[in-house]
């Protein structure tokens, strides 16, 4: 079968042909006709078999009737909504939508957390027909009244099982309540579980079209899986270095269960001369996207990631993945190894385990229905061991007691020279001159009278104190101002005594 036989719009078919697609994959060949007919579909297929194109292509085809080149935002309401659990998956779907809608007048946008809301708000206010979003950021825009979902006619839940694992069910219910009751609903995932089927009964029609093109939770047939057993968790880092060099891997994703473990492993690989970087939830969205771009451009050989990157990443011809830790959920194992062996290419999935992870491995084997085997990987001591420092490595202590060391001695107080005392400041208050001035009608007091008053001030023993050098050196006239005697009435009223020059 060729894509031209599916009845897609010529503008969409032109973009598909330029993308290099000739024949649809099984999930595309079975799901696209049902979606184009407006039916609810629940699709399941192996990771890397083209599920994204299976729902984006028919959605674009159905919305072509509303395509227009008007500049008015009112002519471009949101008619198709795609919900994804992670930012990386949402961005991947958006990029595919832009590629397929190159020759159409349909507008698309993506909104997810970790980025500034202002550019997203501007894009929404300009008008878009297709919106890709994560549930949390979508509700943020609804609360800010920058988004109207009343005209949505198509809803897509991609990787629905991951949404349930991340606790998005309440958010999904709130979003669905904002949508019109009459709509087309689609659900796609790589794995089907009883919880997913229960979710489908809630959001889809009573009898949706089920499309399963492979055995449930199966992996690609062209994927080689190996499981290596190491003696201790500390040897896993050396095992990754050994496998990267032994298998001559030019590009590989290494999955860990923790963010701290991802950063630590990336630093260890860099110390060994291997171009590596880490991607996890503690990094900003800008840093994560920049790291993914470097990895796609072959600037990074080893991308260490948590399960945040296990879904939706479409790396062209990724040769291998390594499970540094056995995942907590066996379904995550399917998604991890699904990053390689995509679109019919061969892939290599390597996993490392210790004795404490035997139960998780058994759960994975039970899900896949196969035995992964156990290969022994004998390794020496860790490449970068950090032995504890012995006392012989420490420098000798100083023979000077700590209390007698110069750094611990108390500092002596700094001696400052004493300033000469001002006799006028310490002289007792004498209001005789103020009374005389008041009786004389506010006449100013001569400077020599004020000087004599200061010079006759008594000391503490009742004897007249000799004038200080400061008082003796102070001129009685010239540039220094003489305080005019205050009027008692004006002082009571809060007036300040005036200053009058001795020369005036």
C-alpha positions as CSV (number, residue, x, y, z in Angstrom):
1,X,0.0,0.0,0.0
2,X,1.1,3.6,-0.7
3,X,0.2,6.7,1.2
4,X,-1.6,8.0,-1.9
5,X,-4.1,5.2,-1.5
6,X,-5.3,6.4,1.9
7,X,-7.1,9.4,0.4
8,X,-5.1,12.1,2.2
9,X,-5.3,15.8,1.1
10,X,-2.8,16.5,-1.7
11,X,-1.1,19.3,0.4
12,X,-0.5,16.8,3.2
13,X,0.5,14.0,0.8
14,X,3.2,16.4,-0.6
15,X,4.7,16.9,2.8
16,X,4.7,13.2,3.6
17,X,6.5,12.4,0.3
18,X,9.1,15.1,1.0
19,X,9.7,13.5,4.4
20,X,10.6,10.3,2.7
21,X,7.6,8.2,3.6
22,X,6.4,5.9,0.9
23,X,4.4,3.1,2.5
24,X,2.4,3.4,5.7
25,X,3.3,1.2,8.7
26,X,0.7,-1.4,9.9
27,X,-0.7,0.9,12.6
28,X,-1.0,3.8,10.1
29,X,-2.6,1.7,7.4
30,X,-5.3,0.4,9.9
31,X,-5.9,3.5,12.0
32,X,-5.9,6.3,9.4
33,X,-9.0,5.3,7.6
34,X,-11.0,5.0,10.8
35,X,-9.9,8.4,12.1
36,X,-10.6,10.0,8.7
37,X,-14.1,8.6,9.0
38,X,-14.6,10.4,12.4
39,X,-14.6,7.3,14.6
40,X,-13.1,6.9,18.1
41,X,-10.0,4.8,17.9
42,X,-7.9,3.1,20.6
43,X,-4.6,2.1,19.0
44,X,-1.7,0.1,20.3
45,X,1.6,-0.8,18.5
46,X,5.2,-1.3,19.3
47,X,7.3,1.8,20.0
48,X,8.8,3.3,16.8
49,X,6.2,2.1,14.4
50,X,4.8,5.5,13.5
51,X,1.9,6.0,16.0
52,X,2.4,9.8,15.9
53,X,1.8,10.0,12.1
54,X,-1.1,7.5,12.6
55,X,-3.2,10.2,14.3
56,X,-1.6,13.5,13.1
57,X,-2.1,12.9,9.4
58,X,-5.8,12.1,9.5
59,X,-6.4,15.0,11.9
60,X,-4.8,17.4,9.5
61,X,-6.9,15.9,6.7
62,X,-10.1,16.4,8.7
63,X,-9.3,20.0,9.6
64,X,-8.4,21.0,6.1
65,X,-12.0,22.1,5.6
66,X,-11.4,24.9,8.2
67,X,-8.0,26.0,6.8
68,X,-7.9,29.7,5.9
69,X,-5.4,32.5,5.6
70,X,-7.3,35.1,7.6
71,X,-5.3,37.2,10.0
72,X,-8.2,37.3,12.5
73,X,-7.7,35.0,15.5
74,X,-11.4,34.4,15.6
75,X,-11.0,32.4,12.3
76,X,-8.4,30.1,13.9
77,X,-10.0,28.5,17.0
78,X,-8.6,25.4,18.6
79,X,-10.2,22.5,16.9
80,X,-7.7,19.7,17.6
81,X,-6.1,19.0,21.0
82,X,-3.3,16.5,21.6
83,X,-2.3,15.8,25.2
84,X,1.1,14.2,26.0
85,X,2.5,13.3,29.4
86,X,6.0,14.8,29.0
87,X,7.5,17.9,27.6
88,X,9.8,16.0,25.2
89,X,7.0,14.0,23.7
90,X,4.8,17.1,23.3
91,X,7.7,18.9,21.5
92,X,8.3,15.9,19.3
93,X,4.6,15.7,18.2
94,X,4.6,19.4,17.5
95,X,7.6,19.1,15.3
96,X,5.9,16.3,13.3
97,X,2.8,18.4,13.0
98,X,4.7,21.4,11.6
99,X,6.4,19.1,9.1
100,X,3.2,17.5,7.8
101,X,1.3,20.8,7.7
102,X,4.0,22.7,5.7
103,X,1.8,23.2,2.6
104,X,-1.4,23.9,4.5
105,X,-2.9,27.0,6.1
106,X,-3.5,25.2,9.4
107,X,-1.7,26.7,12.4
108,X,-0.3,24.7,15.3
109,X,1.3,25.4,18.7
110,X,2.7,23.6,21.7
111,X,2.5,24.6,25.4
112,X,4.3,22.8,28.2
113,X,5.8,23.7,31.6
114,X,9.4,24.8,32.3
115,X,9.1,27.6,29.7
116,X,8.0,31.2,29.8
117,X,4.2,31.5,29.3
118,X,4.3,34.8,27.5
119,X,5.4,33.5,24.1
120,X,2.9,30.7,24.4
121,X,0.2,33.2,25.3
122,X,1.0,35.3,22.2
123,X,0.8,32.2,20.0
124,X,-2.6,31.2,21.4
125,X,-4.0,34.7,21.0
126,X,-2.9,34.7,17.4
127,X,-5.1,31.7,16.8
128,X,-4.2,28.0,16.2
129,X,-6.2,25.1,14.9
130,X,-4.0,22.3,16.4
131,X,-2.7,22.5,20.0
132,X,-0.2,20.1,21.6
133,X,0.0,20.4,25.3
134,X,0.9,18.8,28.6
135,X,-2.1,18.7,31.0
136,X,-0.6,21.0,33.7
137,X,0.4,23.9,31.5
138,X,-2.9,23.6,29.5
139,X,-4.9,24.2,32.7
140,X,-2.6,27.1,33.5
141,X,-3.6,28.8,30.3
142,X,-7.3,28.0,30.9
143,X,-7.0,29.6,34.3
144,X,-5.3,32.7,32.8
145,X,-8.2,32.9,30.2
146,X,-5.8,32.8,27.3
147,X,-7.3,29.6,25.9
148,X,-10.8,28.6,24.8
149,X,-11.6,24.9,24.3
150,X,-15.3,25.2,23.4
151,X,-14.7,24.4,19.7
152,X,-12.4,21.4,20.1
153,X,-13.8,18.6,17.9
154,X,-10.9,16.1,18.1
155,X,-9.1,15.0,21.3
156,X,-6.0,12.8,21.4
157,X,-4.5,11.1,24.5
158,X,-1.0,10.0,23.5
159,X,0.9,7.6,25.9
160,X,-2.1,7.4,28.1
161,X,-0.6,4.8,30.3
162,X,2.2,7.2,31.2
163,X,-0.4,9.8,32.1
164,X,-2.0,7.4,34.6
165,X,1.4,6.6,36.1
166,X,2.2,10.3,36.5
167,X,-1.1,11.0,38.2
168,X,-2.7,13.1,35.5
169,X,-6.1,11.5,35.8
170,X,-7.7,14.4,37.7
171,X,-6.3,16.9,35.3
172,X,-7.6,14.9,32.3
173,X,-11.0,14.8,33.8
174,X,-11.0,18.6,34.3
175,X,-9.8,19.1,30.7
176,X,-12.5,16.8,29.3
177,X,-15.2,18.7,31.2
178,X,-14.2,21.8,29.3
179,X,-14.6,20.1,25.9
180,X,-17.8,19.7,23.9
181,X,-19.6,16.5,24.5
182,X,-19.8,15.8,20.8
183,X,-16.3,15.1,19.7
184,X,-13.9,12.5,18.3
185,X,-11.6,10.9,20.9
186,X,-8.4,9.0,20.1
187,X,-6.2,7.0,22.5
188,X,-2.7,5.8,21.5
189,X,-0.1,4.0,23.5
190,X,2.6,1.4,23.2
191,X,1.2,-0.7,26.0
192,X,-2.4,-1.7,26.9
193,X,-3.3,-2.6,30.5
194,X,-6.6,-3.0,32.3
195,X,-6.3,0.6,33.6
196,X,-6.0,1.9,30.1
197,X,-9.1,0.0,28.9
198,X,-10.9,1.4,31.9
199,X,-9.8,4.9,30.9
200,X,-10.9,4.3,27.4
201,X,-14.4,3.6,28.6
202,X,-14.5,6.9,30.4
203,X,-13.2,9.2,27.6
204,X,-14.1,7.3,24.4
205,X,-17.4,5.9,23.0
206,X,-18.9,2.7,24.3
207,X,-17.5,0.7,21.4
208,X,-14.3,2.4,20.1
209,X,-12.4,0.9,17.2
210,X,-9.5,-1.1,18.6
211,X,-6.3,-1.3,16.5
212,X,-3.6,-3.7,17.7
213,X,-1.0,-4.5,15.1
214,X,1.2,-6.6,17.4
215,X,1.1,-8.8,20.4
216,X,0.4,-6.7,23.5
217,X,3.5,-5.2,25.2
218,X,5.7,-6.8,22.5
219,X,9.1,-5.5,21.4
220,X,10.4,-5.2,17.9
221,X,11.7,-8.4,16.2
222,X,14.8,-6.7,14.9
223,X,15.9,-5.7,18.4
224,X,18.7,-7.7,20.1
225,X,18.4,-7.8,23.9
226,X,21.2,-8.7,26.3
227,X,21.3,-8.8,30.1
228,X,24.6,-8.5,32.0
229,X,25.1,-9.3,35.6
230,X,27.7,-7.4,37.7
231,X,28.9,-8.0,41.2
232,X,28.1,-4.7,42.7
233,X,26.3,-1.4,41.9
234,X,29.7,0.4,42.0
235,X,30.9,-1.7,39.0
236,X,28.0,-0.6,36.8
237,X,29.8,2.7,35.8
238,X,32.8,0.7,34.7
239,X,30.5,-1.7,32.8
240,X,29.0,1.2,30.8
241,X,32.4,2.4,29.8
242,X,33.4,-1.1,28.9
243,X,30.3,-1.6,26.7
244,X,30.5,1.7,25.0
245,X,34.1,1.0,24.0
246,X,33.7,-2.8,23.3
247,X,30.6,-2.4,21.2
248,X,32.1,0.8,19.5
249,X,28.9,2.7,20.1
250,X,28.9,6.1,18.4
251,X,25.5,7.1,19.9
252,X,23.7,5.5,22.9
253,X,21.1,6.5,25.5
254,X,21.8,5.2,29.0
255,X,18.7,5.1,31.3
256,X,18.9,5.5,35.1
257,X,16.2,5.4,37.8
258,X,17.4,8.5,39.6
259,X,18.4,12.1,38.7
260,X,21.4,12.0,40.9
261,X,22.6,8.8,39.3
262,X,22.2,10.3,35.9
263,X,24.4,13.3,36.7
264,X,27.0,11.2,38.5
265,X,27.3,8.8,35.6
266,X,27.6,11.6,33.1
267,X,30.5,13.2,35.1
268,X,32.2,9.8,35.3
269,X,32.0,9.3,31.5
270,X,33.4,12.8,30.9
271,X,36.4,12.0,33.1
272,X,37.0,8.9,31.0
273,X,37.1,11.0,27.8
274,X,33.7,10.1,26.6
275,X,31.4,12.9,25.4
276,X,28.4,12.6,27.6
277,X,25.6,14.7,29.1
278,X,22.6,14.1,31.3
279,X,18.9,15.0,30.9
280,X,16.5,14.8,33.8
281,X,13.7,16.6,35.6
282,X,16.0,18.9,37.6
283,X,17.2,20.6,34.4
284,X,15.3,23.5,32.9
285,X,13.4,22.8,29.7
286,X,15.8,25.0,27.7
287,X,18.8,22.9,29.0
288,X,17.0,19.7,28.1
289,X,16.2,20.7,24.6
290,X,19.7,22.0,24.1
291,X,21.1,18.7,25.3
292,X,18.8,16.7,23.0
293,X,19.8,18.9,20.0
294,X,23.5,18.3,20.7
295,X,22.8,14.5,20.9
296,X,21.0,14.5,17.6
297,X,23.9,16.4,16.0
298,X,26.3,13.7,17.2
299,X,28.1,16.2,19.5
300,X,27.3,13.9,22.5
301,X,28.0,10.2,22.3
302,X,26.3,9.1,25.5
303,X,23.0,10.7,26.7
304,X,22.3,9.7,30.3
305,X,18.6,10.1,31.0
306,X,15.9,9.2,33.4
307,X,12.5,7.9,32.2
308,X,11.6,11.5,31.3
309,X,13.2,10.8,27.9
310,X,11.9,7.2,27.6
311,X,8.8,8.3,25.6
312,X,8.4,10.3,22.5
313,X,12.1,10.7,21.6
314,X,12.6,9.9,17.9
315,X,16.4,9.7,17.3
316,X,17.0,8.7,13.7
317,X,18.8,5.3,13.6
318,X,19.8,5.2,17.3
319,X,22.0,2.1,17.4
320,X,21.7,1.1,21.1
321,X,20.3,1.8,24.5
322,X,21.7,0.7,27.9
323,X,19.6,0.2,31.0
324,X,22.0,1.2,33.8
325,X,19.2,0.4,36.3
326,X,16.4,-2.1,35.8
327,X,13.3,0.1,35.7
328,X,10.8,0.1,38.5
329,X,7.9,-0.7,36.1
330,X,8.2,-3.4,33.5
331,X,6.3,-1.3,31.0
332,X,9.0,1.3,31.2
333,X,11.5,-1.3,30.0
334,X,9.4,-1.6,26.8
335,X,9.5,2.2,26.2
336,X,13.2,2.4,27.0
337,X,14.4,-0.1,24.5
338,X,11.8,1.2,22.0
339,X,14.1,4.2,21.4
340,X,16.3,1.9,19.2
341,X,15.3,-0.5,16.4
342,X,12.7,2.0,15.1
343,X,11.1,2.1,11.6
344,X,12.5,-1.3,10.7
345,X,16.2,-0.6,11.6
346,X,18.2,-3.0,13.8
347,X,18.8,-2.1,17.4
348,X,20.7,-3.2,20.5
349,X,19.3,-3.1,24.0
350,X,21.8,-3.8,26.8
351,X,20.8,-4.0,30.5
352,X,22.9,-4.2,33.7
353,X,21.7,-5.9,36.9
354,X,22.9,-6.8,40.3
355,X,21.5,-9.5,42.6
356,X,19.0,-7.0,44.3
357,X,17.3,-6.4,40.9
358,X,16.4,-10.0,40.2
359,X,12.7,-9.4,41.1
360,X,12.4,-6.5,38.6
361,X,14.1,-8.6,35.9
362,X,11.6,-11.4,36.5
363,X,8.7,-8.9,36.1
364,X,10.1,-7.7,32.8
365,X,10.4,-11.3,31.5
366,X,6.9,-12.0,32.6
367,X,5.6,-9.0,30.7
368,X,7.5,-9.8,27.6
369,X,6.9,-13.5,27.8
370,X,10.6,-14.3,27.1
371,X,13.7,-15.1,29.0
372,X,16.5,-12.5,28.8
373,X,19.2,-14.8,30.0
374,X,22.1,-13.8,32.2
375,X,25.5,-13.0,31.0
376,X,28.4,-12.6,33.4
377,X,30.4,-9.4,33.0
378,X,33.6,-9.8,34.9
379,X,35.1,-6.4,35.8
380,X,38.0,-5.2,37.9
381,X,37.8,-2.5,40.5
382,X,36.0,0.7,39.6
383,X,37.8,3.0,37.2
384,X,37.7,6.0,39.5
385,X,37.8,4.6,43.0
386,X,37.7,7.0,45.9
387,X,39.5,5.2,48.8
388,X,39.3,6.7,52.2
389,X,42.3,8.8,53.2
390,X,44.6,7.2,55.6
391,X,46.3,9.0,58.4
392,X,49.6,8.6,56.7
393,X,48.4,10.8,53.8
394,X,47.6,13.7,56.1
395,X,50.1,16.5,56.5
396,X,51.7,16.6,60.0
397,X,50.0,18.7,62.6
398,X,51.7,21.8,63.8
399,X,53.7,21.4,67.0
400,X,52.3,24.7,68.3
401,X,49.2,24.1,70.5
402,X,46.0,25.3,68.9
403,X,45.4,27.8,71.8
404,X,48.9,29.2,71.2
405,X,48.6,29.5,67.5
406,X,48.7,33.1,66.2
407,X,45.3,32.7,64.4
408,X,43.6,31.7,67.7
409,X,45.1,34.4,70.0
410,X,42.8,37.2,71.0
411,X,43.5,40.5,69.4
412,X,44.8,43.3,71.6
413,X,42.6,46.4,71.7
414,X,43.7,49.3,69.5
415,X,44.8,52.3,71.5
416,X,43.6,55.6,70.0
417,X,44.9,59.0,71.1
418,X,42.6,60.9,73.4
419,X,40.9,64.0,72.0
420,X,41.2,67.3,73.9
421,X,38.1,68.2,75.9
422,X,36.1,71.3,74.9
423,X,35.5,73.4,78.1
424,X,32.4,75.0,76.6
425,X,30.8,71.6,76.1
426,X,31.5,70.5,79.7
427,X,30.8,73.9,81.4
428,X,27.5,74.1,83.5
429,X,24.7,76.0,82.0
430,X,24.7,79.7,82.9
431,X,21.6,81.8,81.9
432,X,22.8,85.1,83.3
433,X,23.7,86.3,79.8
434,X,20.3,85.3,78.5
435,X,18.6,87.2,81.3
436,X,20.6,90.3,80.5
437,X,19.9,90.0,76.8
438,X,16.2,89.6,77.5
439,X,16.2,92.7,79.7
440,X,18.1,94.6,77.0
441,X,15.5,93.7,74.3
442,X,17.4,90.8,72.7
443,X,20.8,92.6,72.2
444,X,23.6,90.3,71.2
445,X,26.2,89.2,73.7
446,X,29.7,90.4,73.0
447,X,32.1,87.7,72.0
448,X,34.6,88.5,74.8
449,X,31.8,88.1,77.4
450,X,31.0,84.6,76.1
451,X,34.7,83.7,76.0
452,X,35.2,84.9,79.6
453,X,32.2,82.8,80.7
454,X,33.8,79.7,79.2
455,X,37.2,80.5,80.7
456,X,35.8,80.8,84.2
457,X,34.1,77.4,84.2
458,X,35.0,75.5,87.3
459,X,36.3,72.0,87.4
460,X,35.0,69.2,89.5
461,X,36.7,70.4,92.7
462,X,35.1,73.9,92.6
463,X,38.3,75.6,91.5
464,X,38.4,77.7,88.4
465,X,39.6,75.6,85.4
466,X,42.4,76.9,83.3
467,X,41.5,77.5,79.7
468,X,42.3,74.6,77.4
469,X,44.6,74.9,74.4
470,X,41.5,74.6,72.2
471,X,39.6,77.4,73.9
472,X,42.7,79.6,74.0
473,X,43.3,79.1,70.3
474,X,39.7,79.8,69.4
475,X,39.4,83.4,68.0
476,X,36.8,85.7,69.5
477,X,35.8,87.1,66.1
478,X,36.2,86.6,62.5
479,X,35.0,83.5,60.7
480,X,33.5,81.8,63.8
481,X,29.9,82.5,64.6
482,X,28.7,83.6,68.0
483,X,25.4,82.1,69.3
484,X,23.0,84.9,70.1
485,X,21.3,84.7,73.4
486,X,18.0,83.0,73.2
487,X,14.7,84.7,74.0
488,X,13.1,82.5,76.7
489,X,9.7,83.0,75.2
490,X,10.9,81.9,71.7
491,X,12.7,78.9,73.2
492,X,9.4,77.8,74.8
493,X,7.7,78.1,71.4
494,X,10.3,75.8,69.8
495,X,12.4,78.5,68.0
496,X,16.0,77.8,67.4
497,X,18.6,80.3,68.5
498,X,20.0,82.4,65.7
499,X,23.7,82.5,64.7
500,X,25.2,85.9,64.1
501,X,28.6,86.6,63.0
502,X,30.9,88.5,65.3
503,X,31.7,90.9,62.5
504,X,28.1,91.8,61.8
